[in-house]
C-alpha cells in the first residue's frame, strides 16, 4: 500500500532543513524501492523550501509511520506537522501495465 507523507515545516524550520538536508537525502535514497517519489514544497518563489511530500510503499500505517519518524528532518524538528495518508496512484503510475 502507498502512503503519502504531507510535511509542513515550522515557521523557523528553513535553517534546520538546510543543515540536515544531506542526511535527509541519504536517508531517502537508502529506502530503495520503498520510496516511490519525494520532493520539497516551496513558497511562491519556487525556491524557498517549506515542507515535503514523500510517497512510500509500506505494509501498514504503522510501518509508514516508522519510516517517517526515521527521517533526519523529523528527528531534527524541521516539521510542525506530518500527515500520513494512504494513497492510490491512479494516473501515470509507472507500475501499471498499459
C-alpha atoms as a printed R data frame, in Angstrom:
   type eleno elety resid chain resno      x      y       z
1  ATOM     1    CA   UNK     A     1  0.000  0.000   0.000
2  ATOM     2    CA   UNK     A     2  1.195  3.523  -0.745
3  ATOM     3    CA   UNK     A     3  1.332  6.251   1.879
4  ATOM     4    CA   UNK     A     4  1.811  9.971   1.325
5  ATOM     5    CA   UNK     A     5  3.666 11.999   3.934
6  ATOM     6    CA   UNK     A     6  2.499 15.597   3.779
7  ATOM     7    CA   UNK     A     7  5.015 17.504   5.878
8  ATOM     8    CA   UNK     A     8  4.769 21.169   6.823
9  ATOM     9    CA   UNK     A     9  7.853 22.932   8.127
10 ATOM    10    CA   UNK     A    10  7.890 25.005  11.304
11 ATOM    11    CA   UNK     A    11  7.924 28.740  10.557
12 ATOM    12    CA   UNK     A    12 11.602 28.825  11.592
13 ATOM    13    CA   UNK     A    13 12.450 25.444  10.047
14 ATOM    14    CA   UNK     A    14 14.434 26.522   6.972
15 ATOM    15    CA   UNK     A    15 17.853 26.748   8.691
16 ATOM    16    CA   UNK     A    16 17.278 23.345  10.316
17 ATOM    17    CA   UNK     A    17 16.180 21.938   6.946
18 ATOM    18    CA   UNK     A    18 19.292 23.234   5.198
19 ATOM    19    CA   UNK     A    19 21.598 21.897   7.915
20 ATOM    20    CA   UNK     A    20 20.048 18.409   7.762
21 ATOM    21    CA   UNK     A    21 19.362 18.144   4.024
22 ATOM    22    CA   UNK     A    22 22.345 15.898   3.143
23 ATOM    23    CA   UNK     A    23 21.331 13.355   5.807
24 ATOM    24    CA   UNK     A    24 17.679 13.591   4.738
25 ATOM    25    CA   UNK     A    25 18.536 12.897   1.094
26 ATOM    26    CA   UNK     A    26 20.815  9.998   2.071
27 ATOM    27    CA   UNK     A    27 18.006  8.532   4.199
28 ATOM    28    CA   UNK     A    28 15.502  8.753   1.360
29 ATOM    29    CA   UNK     A    29 17.970  7.151  -1.060
30 ATOM    30    CA   UNK     A    30 18.571  4.352   1.467
31 ATOM    31    CA   UNK     A    31 14.887  3.406   1.248
32 ATOM    32    CA   UNK     A    32 15.465  1.969  -2.239
33 ATOM    33    CA   UNK     A    33 12.270  0.830  -3.959
34 ATOM    34    CA   UNK     A    34 10.222  1.599  -0.829
35 ATOM    35    CA   UNK     A    35 10.449  5.250  -1.844
36 ATOM    36    CA   UNK     A    36  8.213  5.995  -4.818
37 ATOM    37    CA   UNK     A    37  8.946  9.729  -5.065
38 ATOM    38    CA   UNK     A    38  9.696 12.754  -2.929
39 ATOM    39    CA   UNK     A    39 10.398 16.451  -3.074
40 ATOM    40    CA   UNK     A    40 10.027 19.725  -1.234
41 ATOM    41    CA   UNK     A    41  7.073 22.054  -1.173
42 ATOM    42    CA   UNK     A    42  8.149 25.629  -1.833
43 ATOM    43    CA   UNK     A    43  6.986 29.161  -1.309
44 ATOM    44    CA   UNK     A    44  5.548 31.026  -4.279
45 ATOM    45    CA   UNK     A    45  9.092 31.882  -5.396
46 ATOM    46    CA   UNK     A    46  9.528 28.209  -6.344
47 ATOM    47    CA   UNK     A    47 12.806 28.065  -4.421
48 ATOM    48    CA   UNK     A    48 12.275 28.550  -0.689
49 ATOM    49    CA   UNK     A    49 11.558 25.094   0.752
50 ATOM    50    CA   UNK     A    50  8.804 24.931   3.365
51 ATOM    51    CA   UNK     A    51  7.648 21.320   3.518
52 ATOM    52    CA   UNK     A    52  7.923 17.897   1.924
53 ATOM    53    CA   UNK     A    53  5.866 15.381   0.000
54 ATOM    54    CA   UNK     A    54  7.131 11.819   0.320
55 ATOM    55    CA   UNK     A    55  5.349  8.744  -1.032
56 ATOM    56    CA   UNK     A    56  6.428  5.306   0.169
57 ATOM    57    CA   UNK     A    57  5.201  1.753  -0.144
58 ATOM    58    CA   UNK     A    58  4.642  0.076   3.221
59 ATOM    59    CA   UNK     A    59  2.567 -2.845   4.515
60 ATOM    60    CA   UNK     A    60  0.729 -0.739   7.112
61 ATOM    61    CA   UNK     A    61  0.212  2.731   8.519
62 ATOM    62    CA   UNK     A    62  2.415  1.752  11.457
63 ATOM    63    CA   UNK     A    63  5.263  0.771   9.114
64 ATOM    64    CA   UNK     A    64  4.841  4.032   7.189
65 ATOM    65    CA   UNK     A    65  4.956  5.979  10.474
66 ATOM    66    CA   UNK     A    66  8.267  4.283  11.357
67 ATOM    67    CA   UNK     A    67  9.715  5.378   8.006
68 ATOM    68    CA   UNK     A    68  8.513  8.949   8.558
69 ATOM    69    CA   UNK     A    69  9.875  9.008  12.109
70 ATOM    70    CA   UNK     A    70 13.279  7.795  10.868
71 ATOM    71    CA   UNK     A    71 13.717 10.792   8.570
72 ATOM    72    CA   UNK     A    72 16.529 13.078   9.769
73 ATOM    73    CA   UNK     A    73 14.236 16.066   9.171
74 ATOM    74    CA   UNK     A    74 11.704 14.616  11.627
75 ATOM    75    CA   UNK     A    75 14.442 13.840  14.159
76 ATOM    76    CA   UNK     A    76 15.873 17.367  13.859
77 ATOM    77    CA   UNK     A    77 12.492 19.030  14.374
78 ATOM    78    CA   UNK     A    78 12.039 20.585  10.934
79 ATOM    79    CA   UNK     A    79  8.326 19.798  10.749
80 ATOM    80    CA   UNK     A    80  5.440 21.474  12.546
81 ATOM    81    CA   UNK     A    81  3.093 18.778  11.267
82 ATOM    82    CA   UNK     A    82  3.280 15.478   9.388
83 ATOM    83    CA   UNK     A    83  0.138 13.915   7.978
84 ATOM    84    CA   UNK     A    84  0.386 10.325   6.738
85 ATOM    85    CA   UNK     A    85 -2.403  9.201   4.444
86 ATOM    86    CA   UNK     A    86 -2.995  6.042   2.410
87 ATOM    87    CA   UNK     A    87 -2.759  6.982  -1.245
88 ATOM    88    CA   UNK     A    88 -3.747  5.314  -4.502
89 ATOM    89    CA   UNK     A    89 -1.660  6.116  -7.580
90 ATOM    90    CA   UNK     A    90 -4.291  6.182 -10.318
91 ATOM    91    CA   UNK     A    91 -2.866  8.341 -13.118
92 ATOM    92    CA   UNK     A    92  0.590  7.925 -14.738
93 ATOM    93    CA   UNK     A    93  1.577  5.139 -12.369
94 ATOM    94    CA   UNK     A    94  4.728  3.638 -13.922
95 ATOM    95    CA   UNK     A    95  3.934  0.258 -12.320
96 ATOM    96    CA   UNK     A    96  0.607 -0.069 -14.127
97 ATOM    97    CA   UNK     A    97  0.622 -2.113 -17.295
98 ATOM    98    CA   UNK     A    98 -0.831 -0.370 -20.329
